[in-house]
Amino acid sequence: MKTKSQTNALINETSPYLIQHAHNPVDWYPWESAVFEKAKNENKPIFLSIGYSTCHWCHVMAKESFEDREVADYLNKYFVSIKVDREERPDIDSVYMNVCQAMTGRGGWPLTIIMTPDQKPFFAGTYFPKYQSFGHPGLLKLLETVAGKWKSSPERLISDSEYITKTLTDSAKDEKNMKQPGTLPVTKAARYFERAFDSDYGGFGSAPKFPTPHNLMFLLRLYHTKNDKNALLMVEKTLAQMYRGGIFDHVGFGFSRYSTDSKWLVPHFEKMLYDNALLTIIYLETYAVTNNPLYKTVAEKTLTYINREMTSPDGGFYCAQDADSEGEEGKFYTFTIDEIKAVLGNEDGKRLCQRFSVTSQGSFEGKNILNLIDNAEYFKNDEKIEQMLSKLREYRDKRTTLHKDDKMLTAWNALMIVAFTKAFRILGQPSYLNSAVKALEFISTNLTDKKGELYISFRNGKAQGSGLLDDYAFLAWGYLELYESTYNIRYLSHCESLSKKILSRFADNDGGFYMNASAGEQLIIRPKEQYDGAMPSGNSVFAYCLIKLAYLTGEVFWQQQADLQLSFYYSRFEEQPFAHSFALIALMLSVFPTKEVVCAVNEDMFEKTVKTITQGFYPQTSFLVKTAANAGELEKLAPFTKNYALQQGQASAFYICENKSCQAPVNSLEGMLSHLK
């Protein structure tokens, strides 16, 4: 490995992932046009490696291969090597992950691509050790083979790359069946989740299990809309079991990325901001529906973790925490009985071990992941236990270090804004709203240019990357939630403004929205994501924003845009509706009964009205709150509200419309709530 004085071209980057590789003996370059020119001039293929700083197998491949002098010498002699942080450039990652999945039938990180100097791939894979091992081909042998072919018959590799690129391009251009979807995709998705549901431990399918909170958001809305009690059962079982398992950090709080087993016991230990944001949202929403204090507690603990460890002094949110400590996966998070008793004393230590299934055999490589899976009284408020966990957390923080990816991403920060806003909305604590607003100010100050355009990421005083669809769509959702939690008109105005930018910069005339803007960097194909994977896609979130804007503004324009976007999903809903669960939430607003309520109130009634409508769970209802002070601004966004007024002497009038039919106004909050229920 290079010494600290020996560096490559990544040393000037801001991404923690790229900086991790700045001292490799590999002559890495960032993704830049000059690098492709270098490859052309030197007639070398490009070795592209994509990963992220908290990825365990990225660390392993770096240690085995990229820190190895022999591998580095070969790469440096015969290839031009490029490193990409998938979190900073999800557009590049999307293009080449699609390549990998098409060529190999699977994907993941680290992602390994070998391609021509004009970015066209002819080889794709994931993790490679230096030498062949347990079915994994050796990287050194692979490089030798490719280098030999590039020298002897480059036209074959170039021809392969042209074919692969054309196939991807043609696939991206496939005509979609742009029809208006009905209710059937919702029914089909519900049946799929019922079949895949693990009735013993919650979640869907077998190991590995990912939280995928938007699947649960969909099911919660199915329960609310169709009174599907089985849907609620699946949500509650999954949320309870995830909390009981080791995927939830009982010592420091927050959730790991996924579980390697079906019980949610052994996680892949990295903690991602987006997972914790989305999980907070579903725990809060389920609390609003059931009033079960378990869900409130888990949401509060998760936000405590975010505030304590993932929030910058300026209010932005960091990306992730690593799975590895000192080169060992899970070392930071696991304990022995002796360690616990040394920290807490024999009696308290014994009590904590009994509660969290800590044994001499351990549950992970001879050590223990604290969990409540076998504890029948898994949810029991116990201040003494909480004090013990706090002591254990202090010990853990001093015992070993844990890498943190401290870059801040616009899209992920926006998801966290939604989570904190939901917490304020449902729990009523102003500190949560303050966190959301401060993060919004961080984005406005550090991740927005003078023209109002968004950047992708920020670190060490430097913003990077031209904003992608997810950045704009997730932030539009954040503004929407802020409006529906405060009824401050400027948030609705910002949501509409961002939505217009999305329409002008990301729209495809054939339907849907591209990941990168028309004026941005053009890759070999222009990716367009619909799949709701670990996170909802930008297309799905924007579908939701469009249909909500249609209801809130009453404008035909937004309804037309929403209809077009849902039609874009018709084929996907036909094929795999369960894989587009957040888009289904938008569809439900279109095909199932909805209500629109204009709350015309005087200033004295404003706060009481807002508190009443925000603390319930009304996913199929859209509220506007009109006062004398905001009437003018509201009418600009929602002209139809001009005629919704208070009669002389009235403190409130609630105008309720249902399924495009309006009723006589109700004059009391109680009457309005009665109608909603």
N, C-alpha and C positions, 0 to 999 in steps of 0.2 A: 504493500500500500504506500501511496505517496506520503511523505512527511507533511507536517502542517505548513512548511514553507513551500511545498510543491502543490500547485493547484492547477485546475483546469478552468475552462471558460464559465463554469457554473458559479464561480466564487463571487461574482457580482450580482447574482440573482437574489430575489427576496424570498422565494419559496423555501420553506424548511426542508422539503423533500429534495430539491435540487442542491441545496447547500450541504445536505448529508452526503452527497456524491461529489462535492467539489474537490475533495482530496483523494479521490480514487485515482489509481494509475491510468485508468481509461481517460482518453482525451474527450470528455463529454462536451457537447455544445447544447445550448438551449434551442428551442424551435425558432429559427429566424431565417429570413430569405437568403441572407449571405451564406448560411451553412449549406443550403441546397446548391447554391452557385459553386461553392467549394467542392461538393461532391461531383458536380458535373465536370468541373475543370480537372479534377483528379481521376475522373472516370471510376468512381467507387460506389458500391451500393451503400445504402443507409441502414444502420442498425438503430432501430427506434425502441426505446424502453419506456414504458408508461407505468406509473405507480403513484403512491402517496406516502406521506412520512410516517403514518401510524400503521402501515401494512406489515404484518409479521413476515409473510413470505417474500415481500420486497426486501426486508432486512436480511433474510436467509440467503437470497440470491446474490445480494450485494456482497455479503461476507464470503460466500463460496466462489463467486465468479468475478464480480467487478472490482474486488480488492485484490484479486490474484494477478500477479505480474505476468504470468504466461498468457492468460486470457486477454489481459489489457494489451499486451504487445501485439497479439494477433488482431484484435479490434483496431488498434491504432494503425497497423500496417495496411490492412485490407479493407477497412470500412471507415465511414464517417458516422460517429455515434452521437445520437440525440437523446436527451432525457426530457420527459414531459411530466409535470404534476397534473394528474387527472382532475384534481379539484380546482386547479387554476384554469385548465383548458378542457372542460368537459366536452367541447365540440370535437376536438381532436380525438379524445378518448372514445367518443361515440362512433366516429367514423371507423377507427381501427378495431374497436371491439366488435362491431358488426362484421368486419372482415374476419376476425378470429372465429367468431361464432359460425359464420358461413363456411369457413374452411375446415374447422375442427369439430364443430357441433357443441362447443363449450367456450367459456370465457372466464375471465378473472384477472387478478393482479398478483404479481407483476405481469404486464402485457408485453410480449416480445414480438416485434414486427421487423421483417427485413424487406426493404423496398428499393425501388430505383430512385435516382436523384430527383425525378419529378413526382415523388411522393406516392407512386403506384406500387402496392404491395405484391410480393410473390411468395412470402412465407409468413405464417402467424402461429403463435403459441403463447404459453404463459410462463411458468416457472421452469428454469433449466439449471441443474447443478453443473459444476465444471465437467465431471465425468458422468457417464450413464449410471443411474441408480434407481432400482426398484421401479422400472418401467418408464422413468423420466430420461429422455435422451440427453446426452452430454452436450453442453454448449460448445466446448472446444471442437468436438467432432462436427457439429452442425456448422460452425464458422468455417472450418476447413473445407467442408463439402460445398458450401455456398461460394466461398472464394474461388475454389477450383472451377466451378461451373461458370462463374462470372468471367473468369479468364478464358476458358475454353469455348464456351458457347453462350455468351451473354444474350444473344438474340432469343434463346429459349426462355430465359428468365423474364426478359422484357415482354415477350409474347404472353407468357403466363400472367404478368402484371396487367397487361392491357385487357386480357380476358376477364380477370377478376374485377378490375375497375369497371368495365362495361357491364358486367353482370350486376354489380352493386348499383350502378347508375340506372340501369333498366328497371331493377327492382324498386328503386326509389321513385321511378316515374310511373309505376304501375297504376292504371286507372282505378280509382276507388269508386265503389258503388255509393254515390251520394244520395241516399234516401233518408227520409225522416224516420228515425228509429222509434219503436213503440215501447211497451212495457215488458216485452218478452226477454230482453237482455237482463233485466233486473231479476226476473224469475229464474232464468238459467244460471245466473251467477249465484243466487241464493242456494239453488240445488247443488251446485258444485261445492260451495263451502260446507254444506251439510254432509256431503259425501266425504270430503277431505278432513273434516273436523276430528281432532283427537279428543275423545270424550274423557279420557283419563287425565291428560295433562294440558288440554287446551292447545290452541294453535292449529295449524293445518298441515297435513302431510306428515312425513317422518323427518328424521334428522338429515341435514341441519335445519333448524327452525329459525326463521327471521320474524321479527315482530310485525312488520308491514302494517303499521297502525291504520292506514287508510282503508284496509279491508274491514277492520273493526268499525271505523267511522261509517262505512257503507251499511254494515249490518245493524248498527245502532239506529240509523235512519230508516232501515227496513222495519225494525221493530216499531218505531214511532209512527210510521206511515201506514203499515199494514197490520199492526198489532201482532207481528210474528214473534211469539214468545221464545221460540227456539233460536231466533237470531240474537235476542238479548242473552239467552243462556250461553251461546258461543262467545259472545263478547265478555261476559262476566267471568266465565271459566278461564278464558285466556288471560285476562288482566290479573286475576288472582294468582294463577300459576306462574306467570312471569314474575310477579312480585315475590312469590315464595322461592323461586329458583335463584341460581347464582348469576343469572343474567342481570339481575338487579344487585347493585353493590350495597349490601346492608350496612357496611361500615361507613363509606363515604357518599353513598347515594348515587343516583343516576344509573343508566342502563348501558350495558355493553352492546356490541353490534349485532350479534346473533348467538344462538346456542348450538353447540356441536352435537348435542344429544336431544332426545325427544322430551326430556323432563325439564328443560330449561336450566339444567344444573351447571354444566361446564360451558362457559361462553367463549367466544373469541373476544379477548378481553378489551380490545380497543373500544373507546367510547367516542361516538360521533355526535356532533351537535345536532344534526338533522334528526337522528333517531330520538334523541331526548326531547326535541321540540315536538315532534309528531306524537310521541307517546304521552307527553304531558297533555296534549290536546284531547286525546281519546280518554285518558283517565278523568280529566275534568268534565268532559261531556257525559261520561257514564255516571259520574257523581251527580250531575244536574238531573239525570233521568231517574236514578235509583235512590239518591240521598244516602248511599252507603259510605260511611266515613273512611273506609279503606282506600277508596279511589282518591278522595281528597288528600289523604295523608301521603300517598305515593306521589301525587302531583306536586304537593308542597315540598317534599323531600327532593324531588328531581330539580325543582326550581332553586332550592337551597344550594344544591350542588352546582348548578349553572352560575348562580351569583357568586359563590365562593371560589370556584376554580376555573370557570370558563368565560368570565366577564372582564374585559379590559378596563383600565381606569377611565377611559373615554366613553365607555358604555357599549362598545361593540363586543361581539361574542367570538371567541376563538373556535377553531375548527374541530380539533380532536385531541384525545389523549391516547398514548401508545398502548399496545398490548404487551410490549416487552420492557423489561427493566434489566439493565446490565447484561443484555444479550439473552435473557431468559424469559420466555413467555409466561405471563401470569405471576411472576415472582412478587410483584408489588402487591397483588391482591390476595395472596394465599398465606395461611398461618398453620403452625403446629400447635398442639395442645400446650406444650411447654412455653411457647412464646406468649400465648394468651394468659396463662397463669402467672407468668413473670410480670406482665403488664398490670393485670387486674388483681392479683392475689389468688390464693388457692380457692377460696370459697366462691368469690365472684366469678373467677375464671371457670370453675366447674359449672356454675349456673349458666353462663353464657354458652359454654360448649354444649350443654344439654339442649338449650333452646335452638341453637343453630347447627345441630348435627355435626359437631366437630369431634372426630375420632382419632385414635392413634394410627389407623391405617390411612386416613386421609381420603379425599375425594378427587384429588388432581395431583398426580405424580408425587404421592407420598405426603402432600400437604392438603390443607382444607380450604374449600370455598364455602364461606358461611352461607347457609340456606335454610329455608323453612319448609322444604318439601314434605318432610315426615312429621311436621309439627301440626297436630290437630288444632291447636289454638294459635294458628300462625298470625292472626291479627289481634293483638292484645296490647292496649296502651300500657306501657310500663316505663315510667320515668327513670327508674334505676337502670334498666337495660339500656336506655338511650344514653345515659351517662357513661356506661361501660363502653358502648360503641364509640362515643366521642373520645374517650381515652385511647382506645385501640386505633382510631384514626390518627391521633396525634403521634402515636408510636410509629404507625405505618409511614407517615409522611417523612419521618426522620430516618427510617430504616434503610430506604433505598430511593433512588430518583426515578421519576417517570417523565419521559419526553412528552412535551405538549406542542402540537402544531398550532402556533399562535398567529397564523394568518387569519384574516377575517373576510369571509365570502358574502357578497351581497345576498345571494339567494338563500343561503343557510341562515344568515342574520334575519332575513325577512320571515322565515319559518319560526324563528325564536320570538320575533315580535308578535306573530299570531298567537304563540303559546302564552306569552306573558299577558297579552290582551285578553285572551280567553280566561286566564286566571283572575284578572281584575273583574271581568264581566260576571263570572260565576261565583267567585269567592268574595268580591267586593273590597279587596284590600288595595288602597291607592298606591302602595309601593310597587305592586306589579305593573300598574299603568305607567308609573314613573320609569321603570326599567324598559318598557316598550318604547316610550317616547324618547328616552335617552338614546336607545339603539337607533331609532329613526333619525335622530339628529346626527348620530355618528355616520350613518349612510349619507345623509345630505351634505355633511361637511367633508368626508373623506373618500366616499365612493361615488361621487357625482361631480361631473365637470361643470365648467361655467355655462355650458349650453343646456345643462340638465340631463345629459346622457350619463348612464350608469357605467361603472367599471365592474369587473368581476371580483377582484380581490385587493386587499390592502394589508401591508406589513411594513414595519420599520419606516413609516412616514411616506411610503410610496404606493400609489394605486396602480393596478395593472389590468390589462385586458379590456377589450370593448365588450360591454354588457351583452349577455345572451338572453334568450327567451325566458329561461328560468329566473334570471335576475329581475326582469321586468314583471313577469306574471306573478311570482311569489310576493314581490313588493306590492303589487296591486291588491293581492289577497290581504296583505298586512293592513293596507289602508282601508280596505273594506271592513275588516274586523274592528279596526279602530273606530270607524264610523258607527258600526252596529253595537259598539260598547259605550260610546260617549255621546253619539248623535251630534258631534261637531261637524258642521257641513264641510269644512275644509278637507277633511279626510275623504269624504265621498268625491269631492272635486279632484283631489289628487289621484284617486283610483281611476276616475274617468280620463284624466289627462294621460296617465301611464297607458291605459288601454288603447287610447288613440295612437300613441307611439308604437305600440305592438302591432296594430293594424297596418300602419304605414311602413314599418321596417322589417317585419318578420313574416308577413302573410304570403302564402303560396296561392296563386290564382286557381290552382286545382284543388284547393282545400287545405285547411290546417295552417300551421305556422312552423317555419324553419327554426332551428336552434340558434343559428347565427344571423345577424342582420344583413340585409342586401348590400349595405355599404361596407361590411366587415371583410375580414380575410376570407378568401374563397379556398376551400379545401378540395380534394378530388371529387367529393360529393358534398352536397349541402344537407347535413343531417336533419331529420325531422322525427322527433320522438313522440310516441303515444303511450308506450308501455308504462304502467305505474309499478315500478320496481321497489327498491328500498325507499325511494321518494316518489311522490306523484310526478308525472311529467309536466313540463310547462304547458303543453297543450291541454291537459286535463284541468289544471288549475285555472287556466285562462277560460276554458269552457264554463267553469263555475262562476268566474268573475263576470263573464258576459251575461249569463242568465240572471244573475243577481242585479246587474246594472239595468237590465231590461225591466225587472220588477220595480226597482227603486226609482228609476227615472220616468218610467212609463213611455219611453221613447221607442218608436217603431224601429229606428235604426239599430239599437242595441238588441232588440228581439230578433231582427233579421240576421245579425252577426252571430247570435247564440244559436239560431236554427242551423246556420251554415256549419258552425263548428261541430254541433252534435251530428249533423249529417255526415261530416268527415269521419266520424267514428262508426258509421253504420257497419262497414265490413268487419272492423275489429270487434264490435259488439256481437256480430253474427258468429265470429270464429271463437273468440275467447273473452267473453264479457268479464269474467272474474279477474283477468289480467289488467283491467282498466277500471278498477273500483272507484277511483276518485272521479273519473269521467262519468261513472254511473251515478254519483251523487248529483252531478250537474243534470244528468238525464232525468233523475227523479223529480227535480224541480220543474222539468218541462212536461212530464207525462202523468204525474200524480197531482191530486188536488193541492192547490196553494191558496194562501191568503195574503192580501196586501192591506196593511193598516196604516192610515195617516192619523197620527195623534196630534190634534190641534189643542194646545194647552197654553195657559197663561204662565208667566215666569215662576209663580209660586208652585205650580204643579209639575214643572219640568223635571226636577231632580227625582221626585217620587215616581213619575211615569217611567223615566229611564231605568231606575232601579228595578221597577216591577217587570219590565219587558226584557231586561238583560239577564236576570237570574233564572229565568226558565229555559227550557230547551224547546225551541220552536223552529226546527230546520226548514219547514215548508212555509214559513211565514216571513214576510219582509215588512219591516217597520220604518216609517219616517216620523220624525217628531218636529212639529212646526210650532214656532212661537212668533210673537210680533217682532222679536229681534232678528230672527234668522229667515223670516218669510221671503225677503227679497232674494237672498242667495239660494234658498231652496227652490224657488220658482225658476231660477235660471237653469238648474240641473233637472228639475222635475216640474215642467210647466203645468202639468195637470193639477198640482196642489194649489194653484191660485184660488180656486173656488172652494177650497176646504177651509172653512173659517169658523171661528167661535161666534155664537150668537150673543147678543148683549146680555151681560150678567152671568154668562157661563164661565166656568173655570176650565172645562175640558169638553172635547167632542172627539169621539173615536170613529172614524170612517172606515168601515170594514168591507172589503171586496173579496169574493171567493169565486174562483173559477170564472173570472171575467164577468161576474155579476155583483153589483154593489147593493148594500143594505142601508137602511136608515141609520144615521149616526147614533152611537151609544154615548151617554153622558157621564158614565162612571168607569173607573178602572176595573172595579169588580165586574161590571156588566161586560166589559170588553174581554176580560179573562174568561168569564163564563162562556162567552161565545167561542173563544179560541179552543177551549177544552171540549 
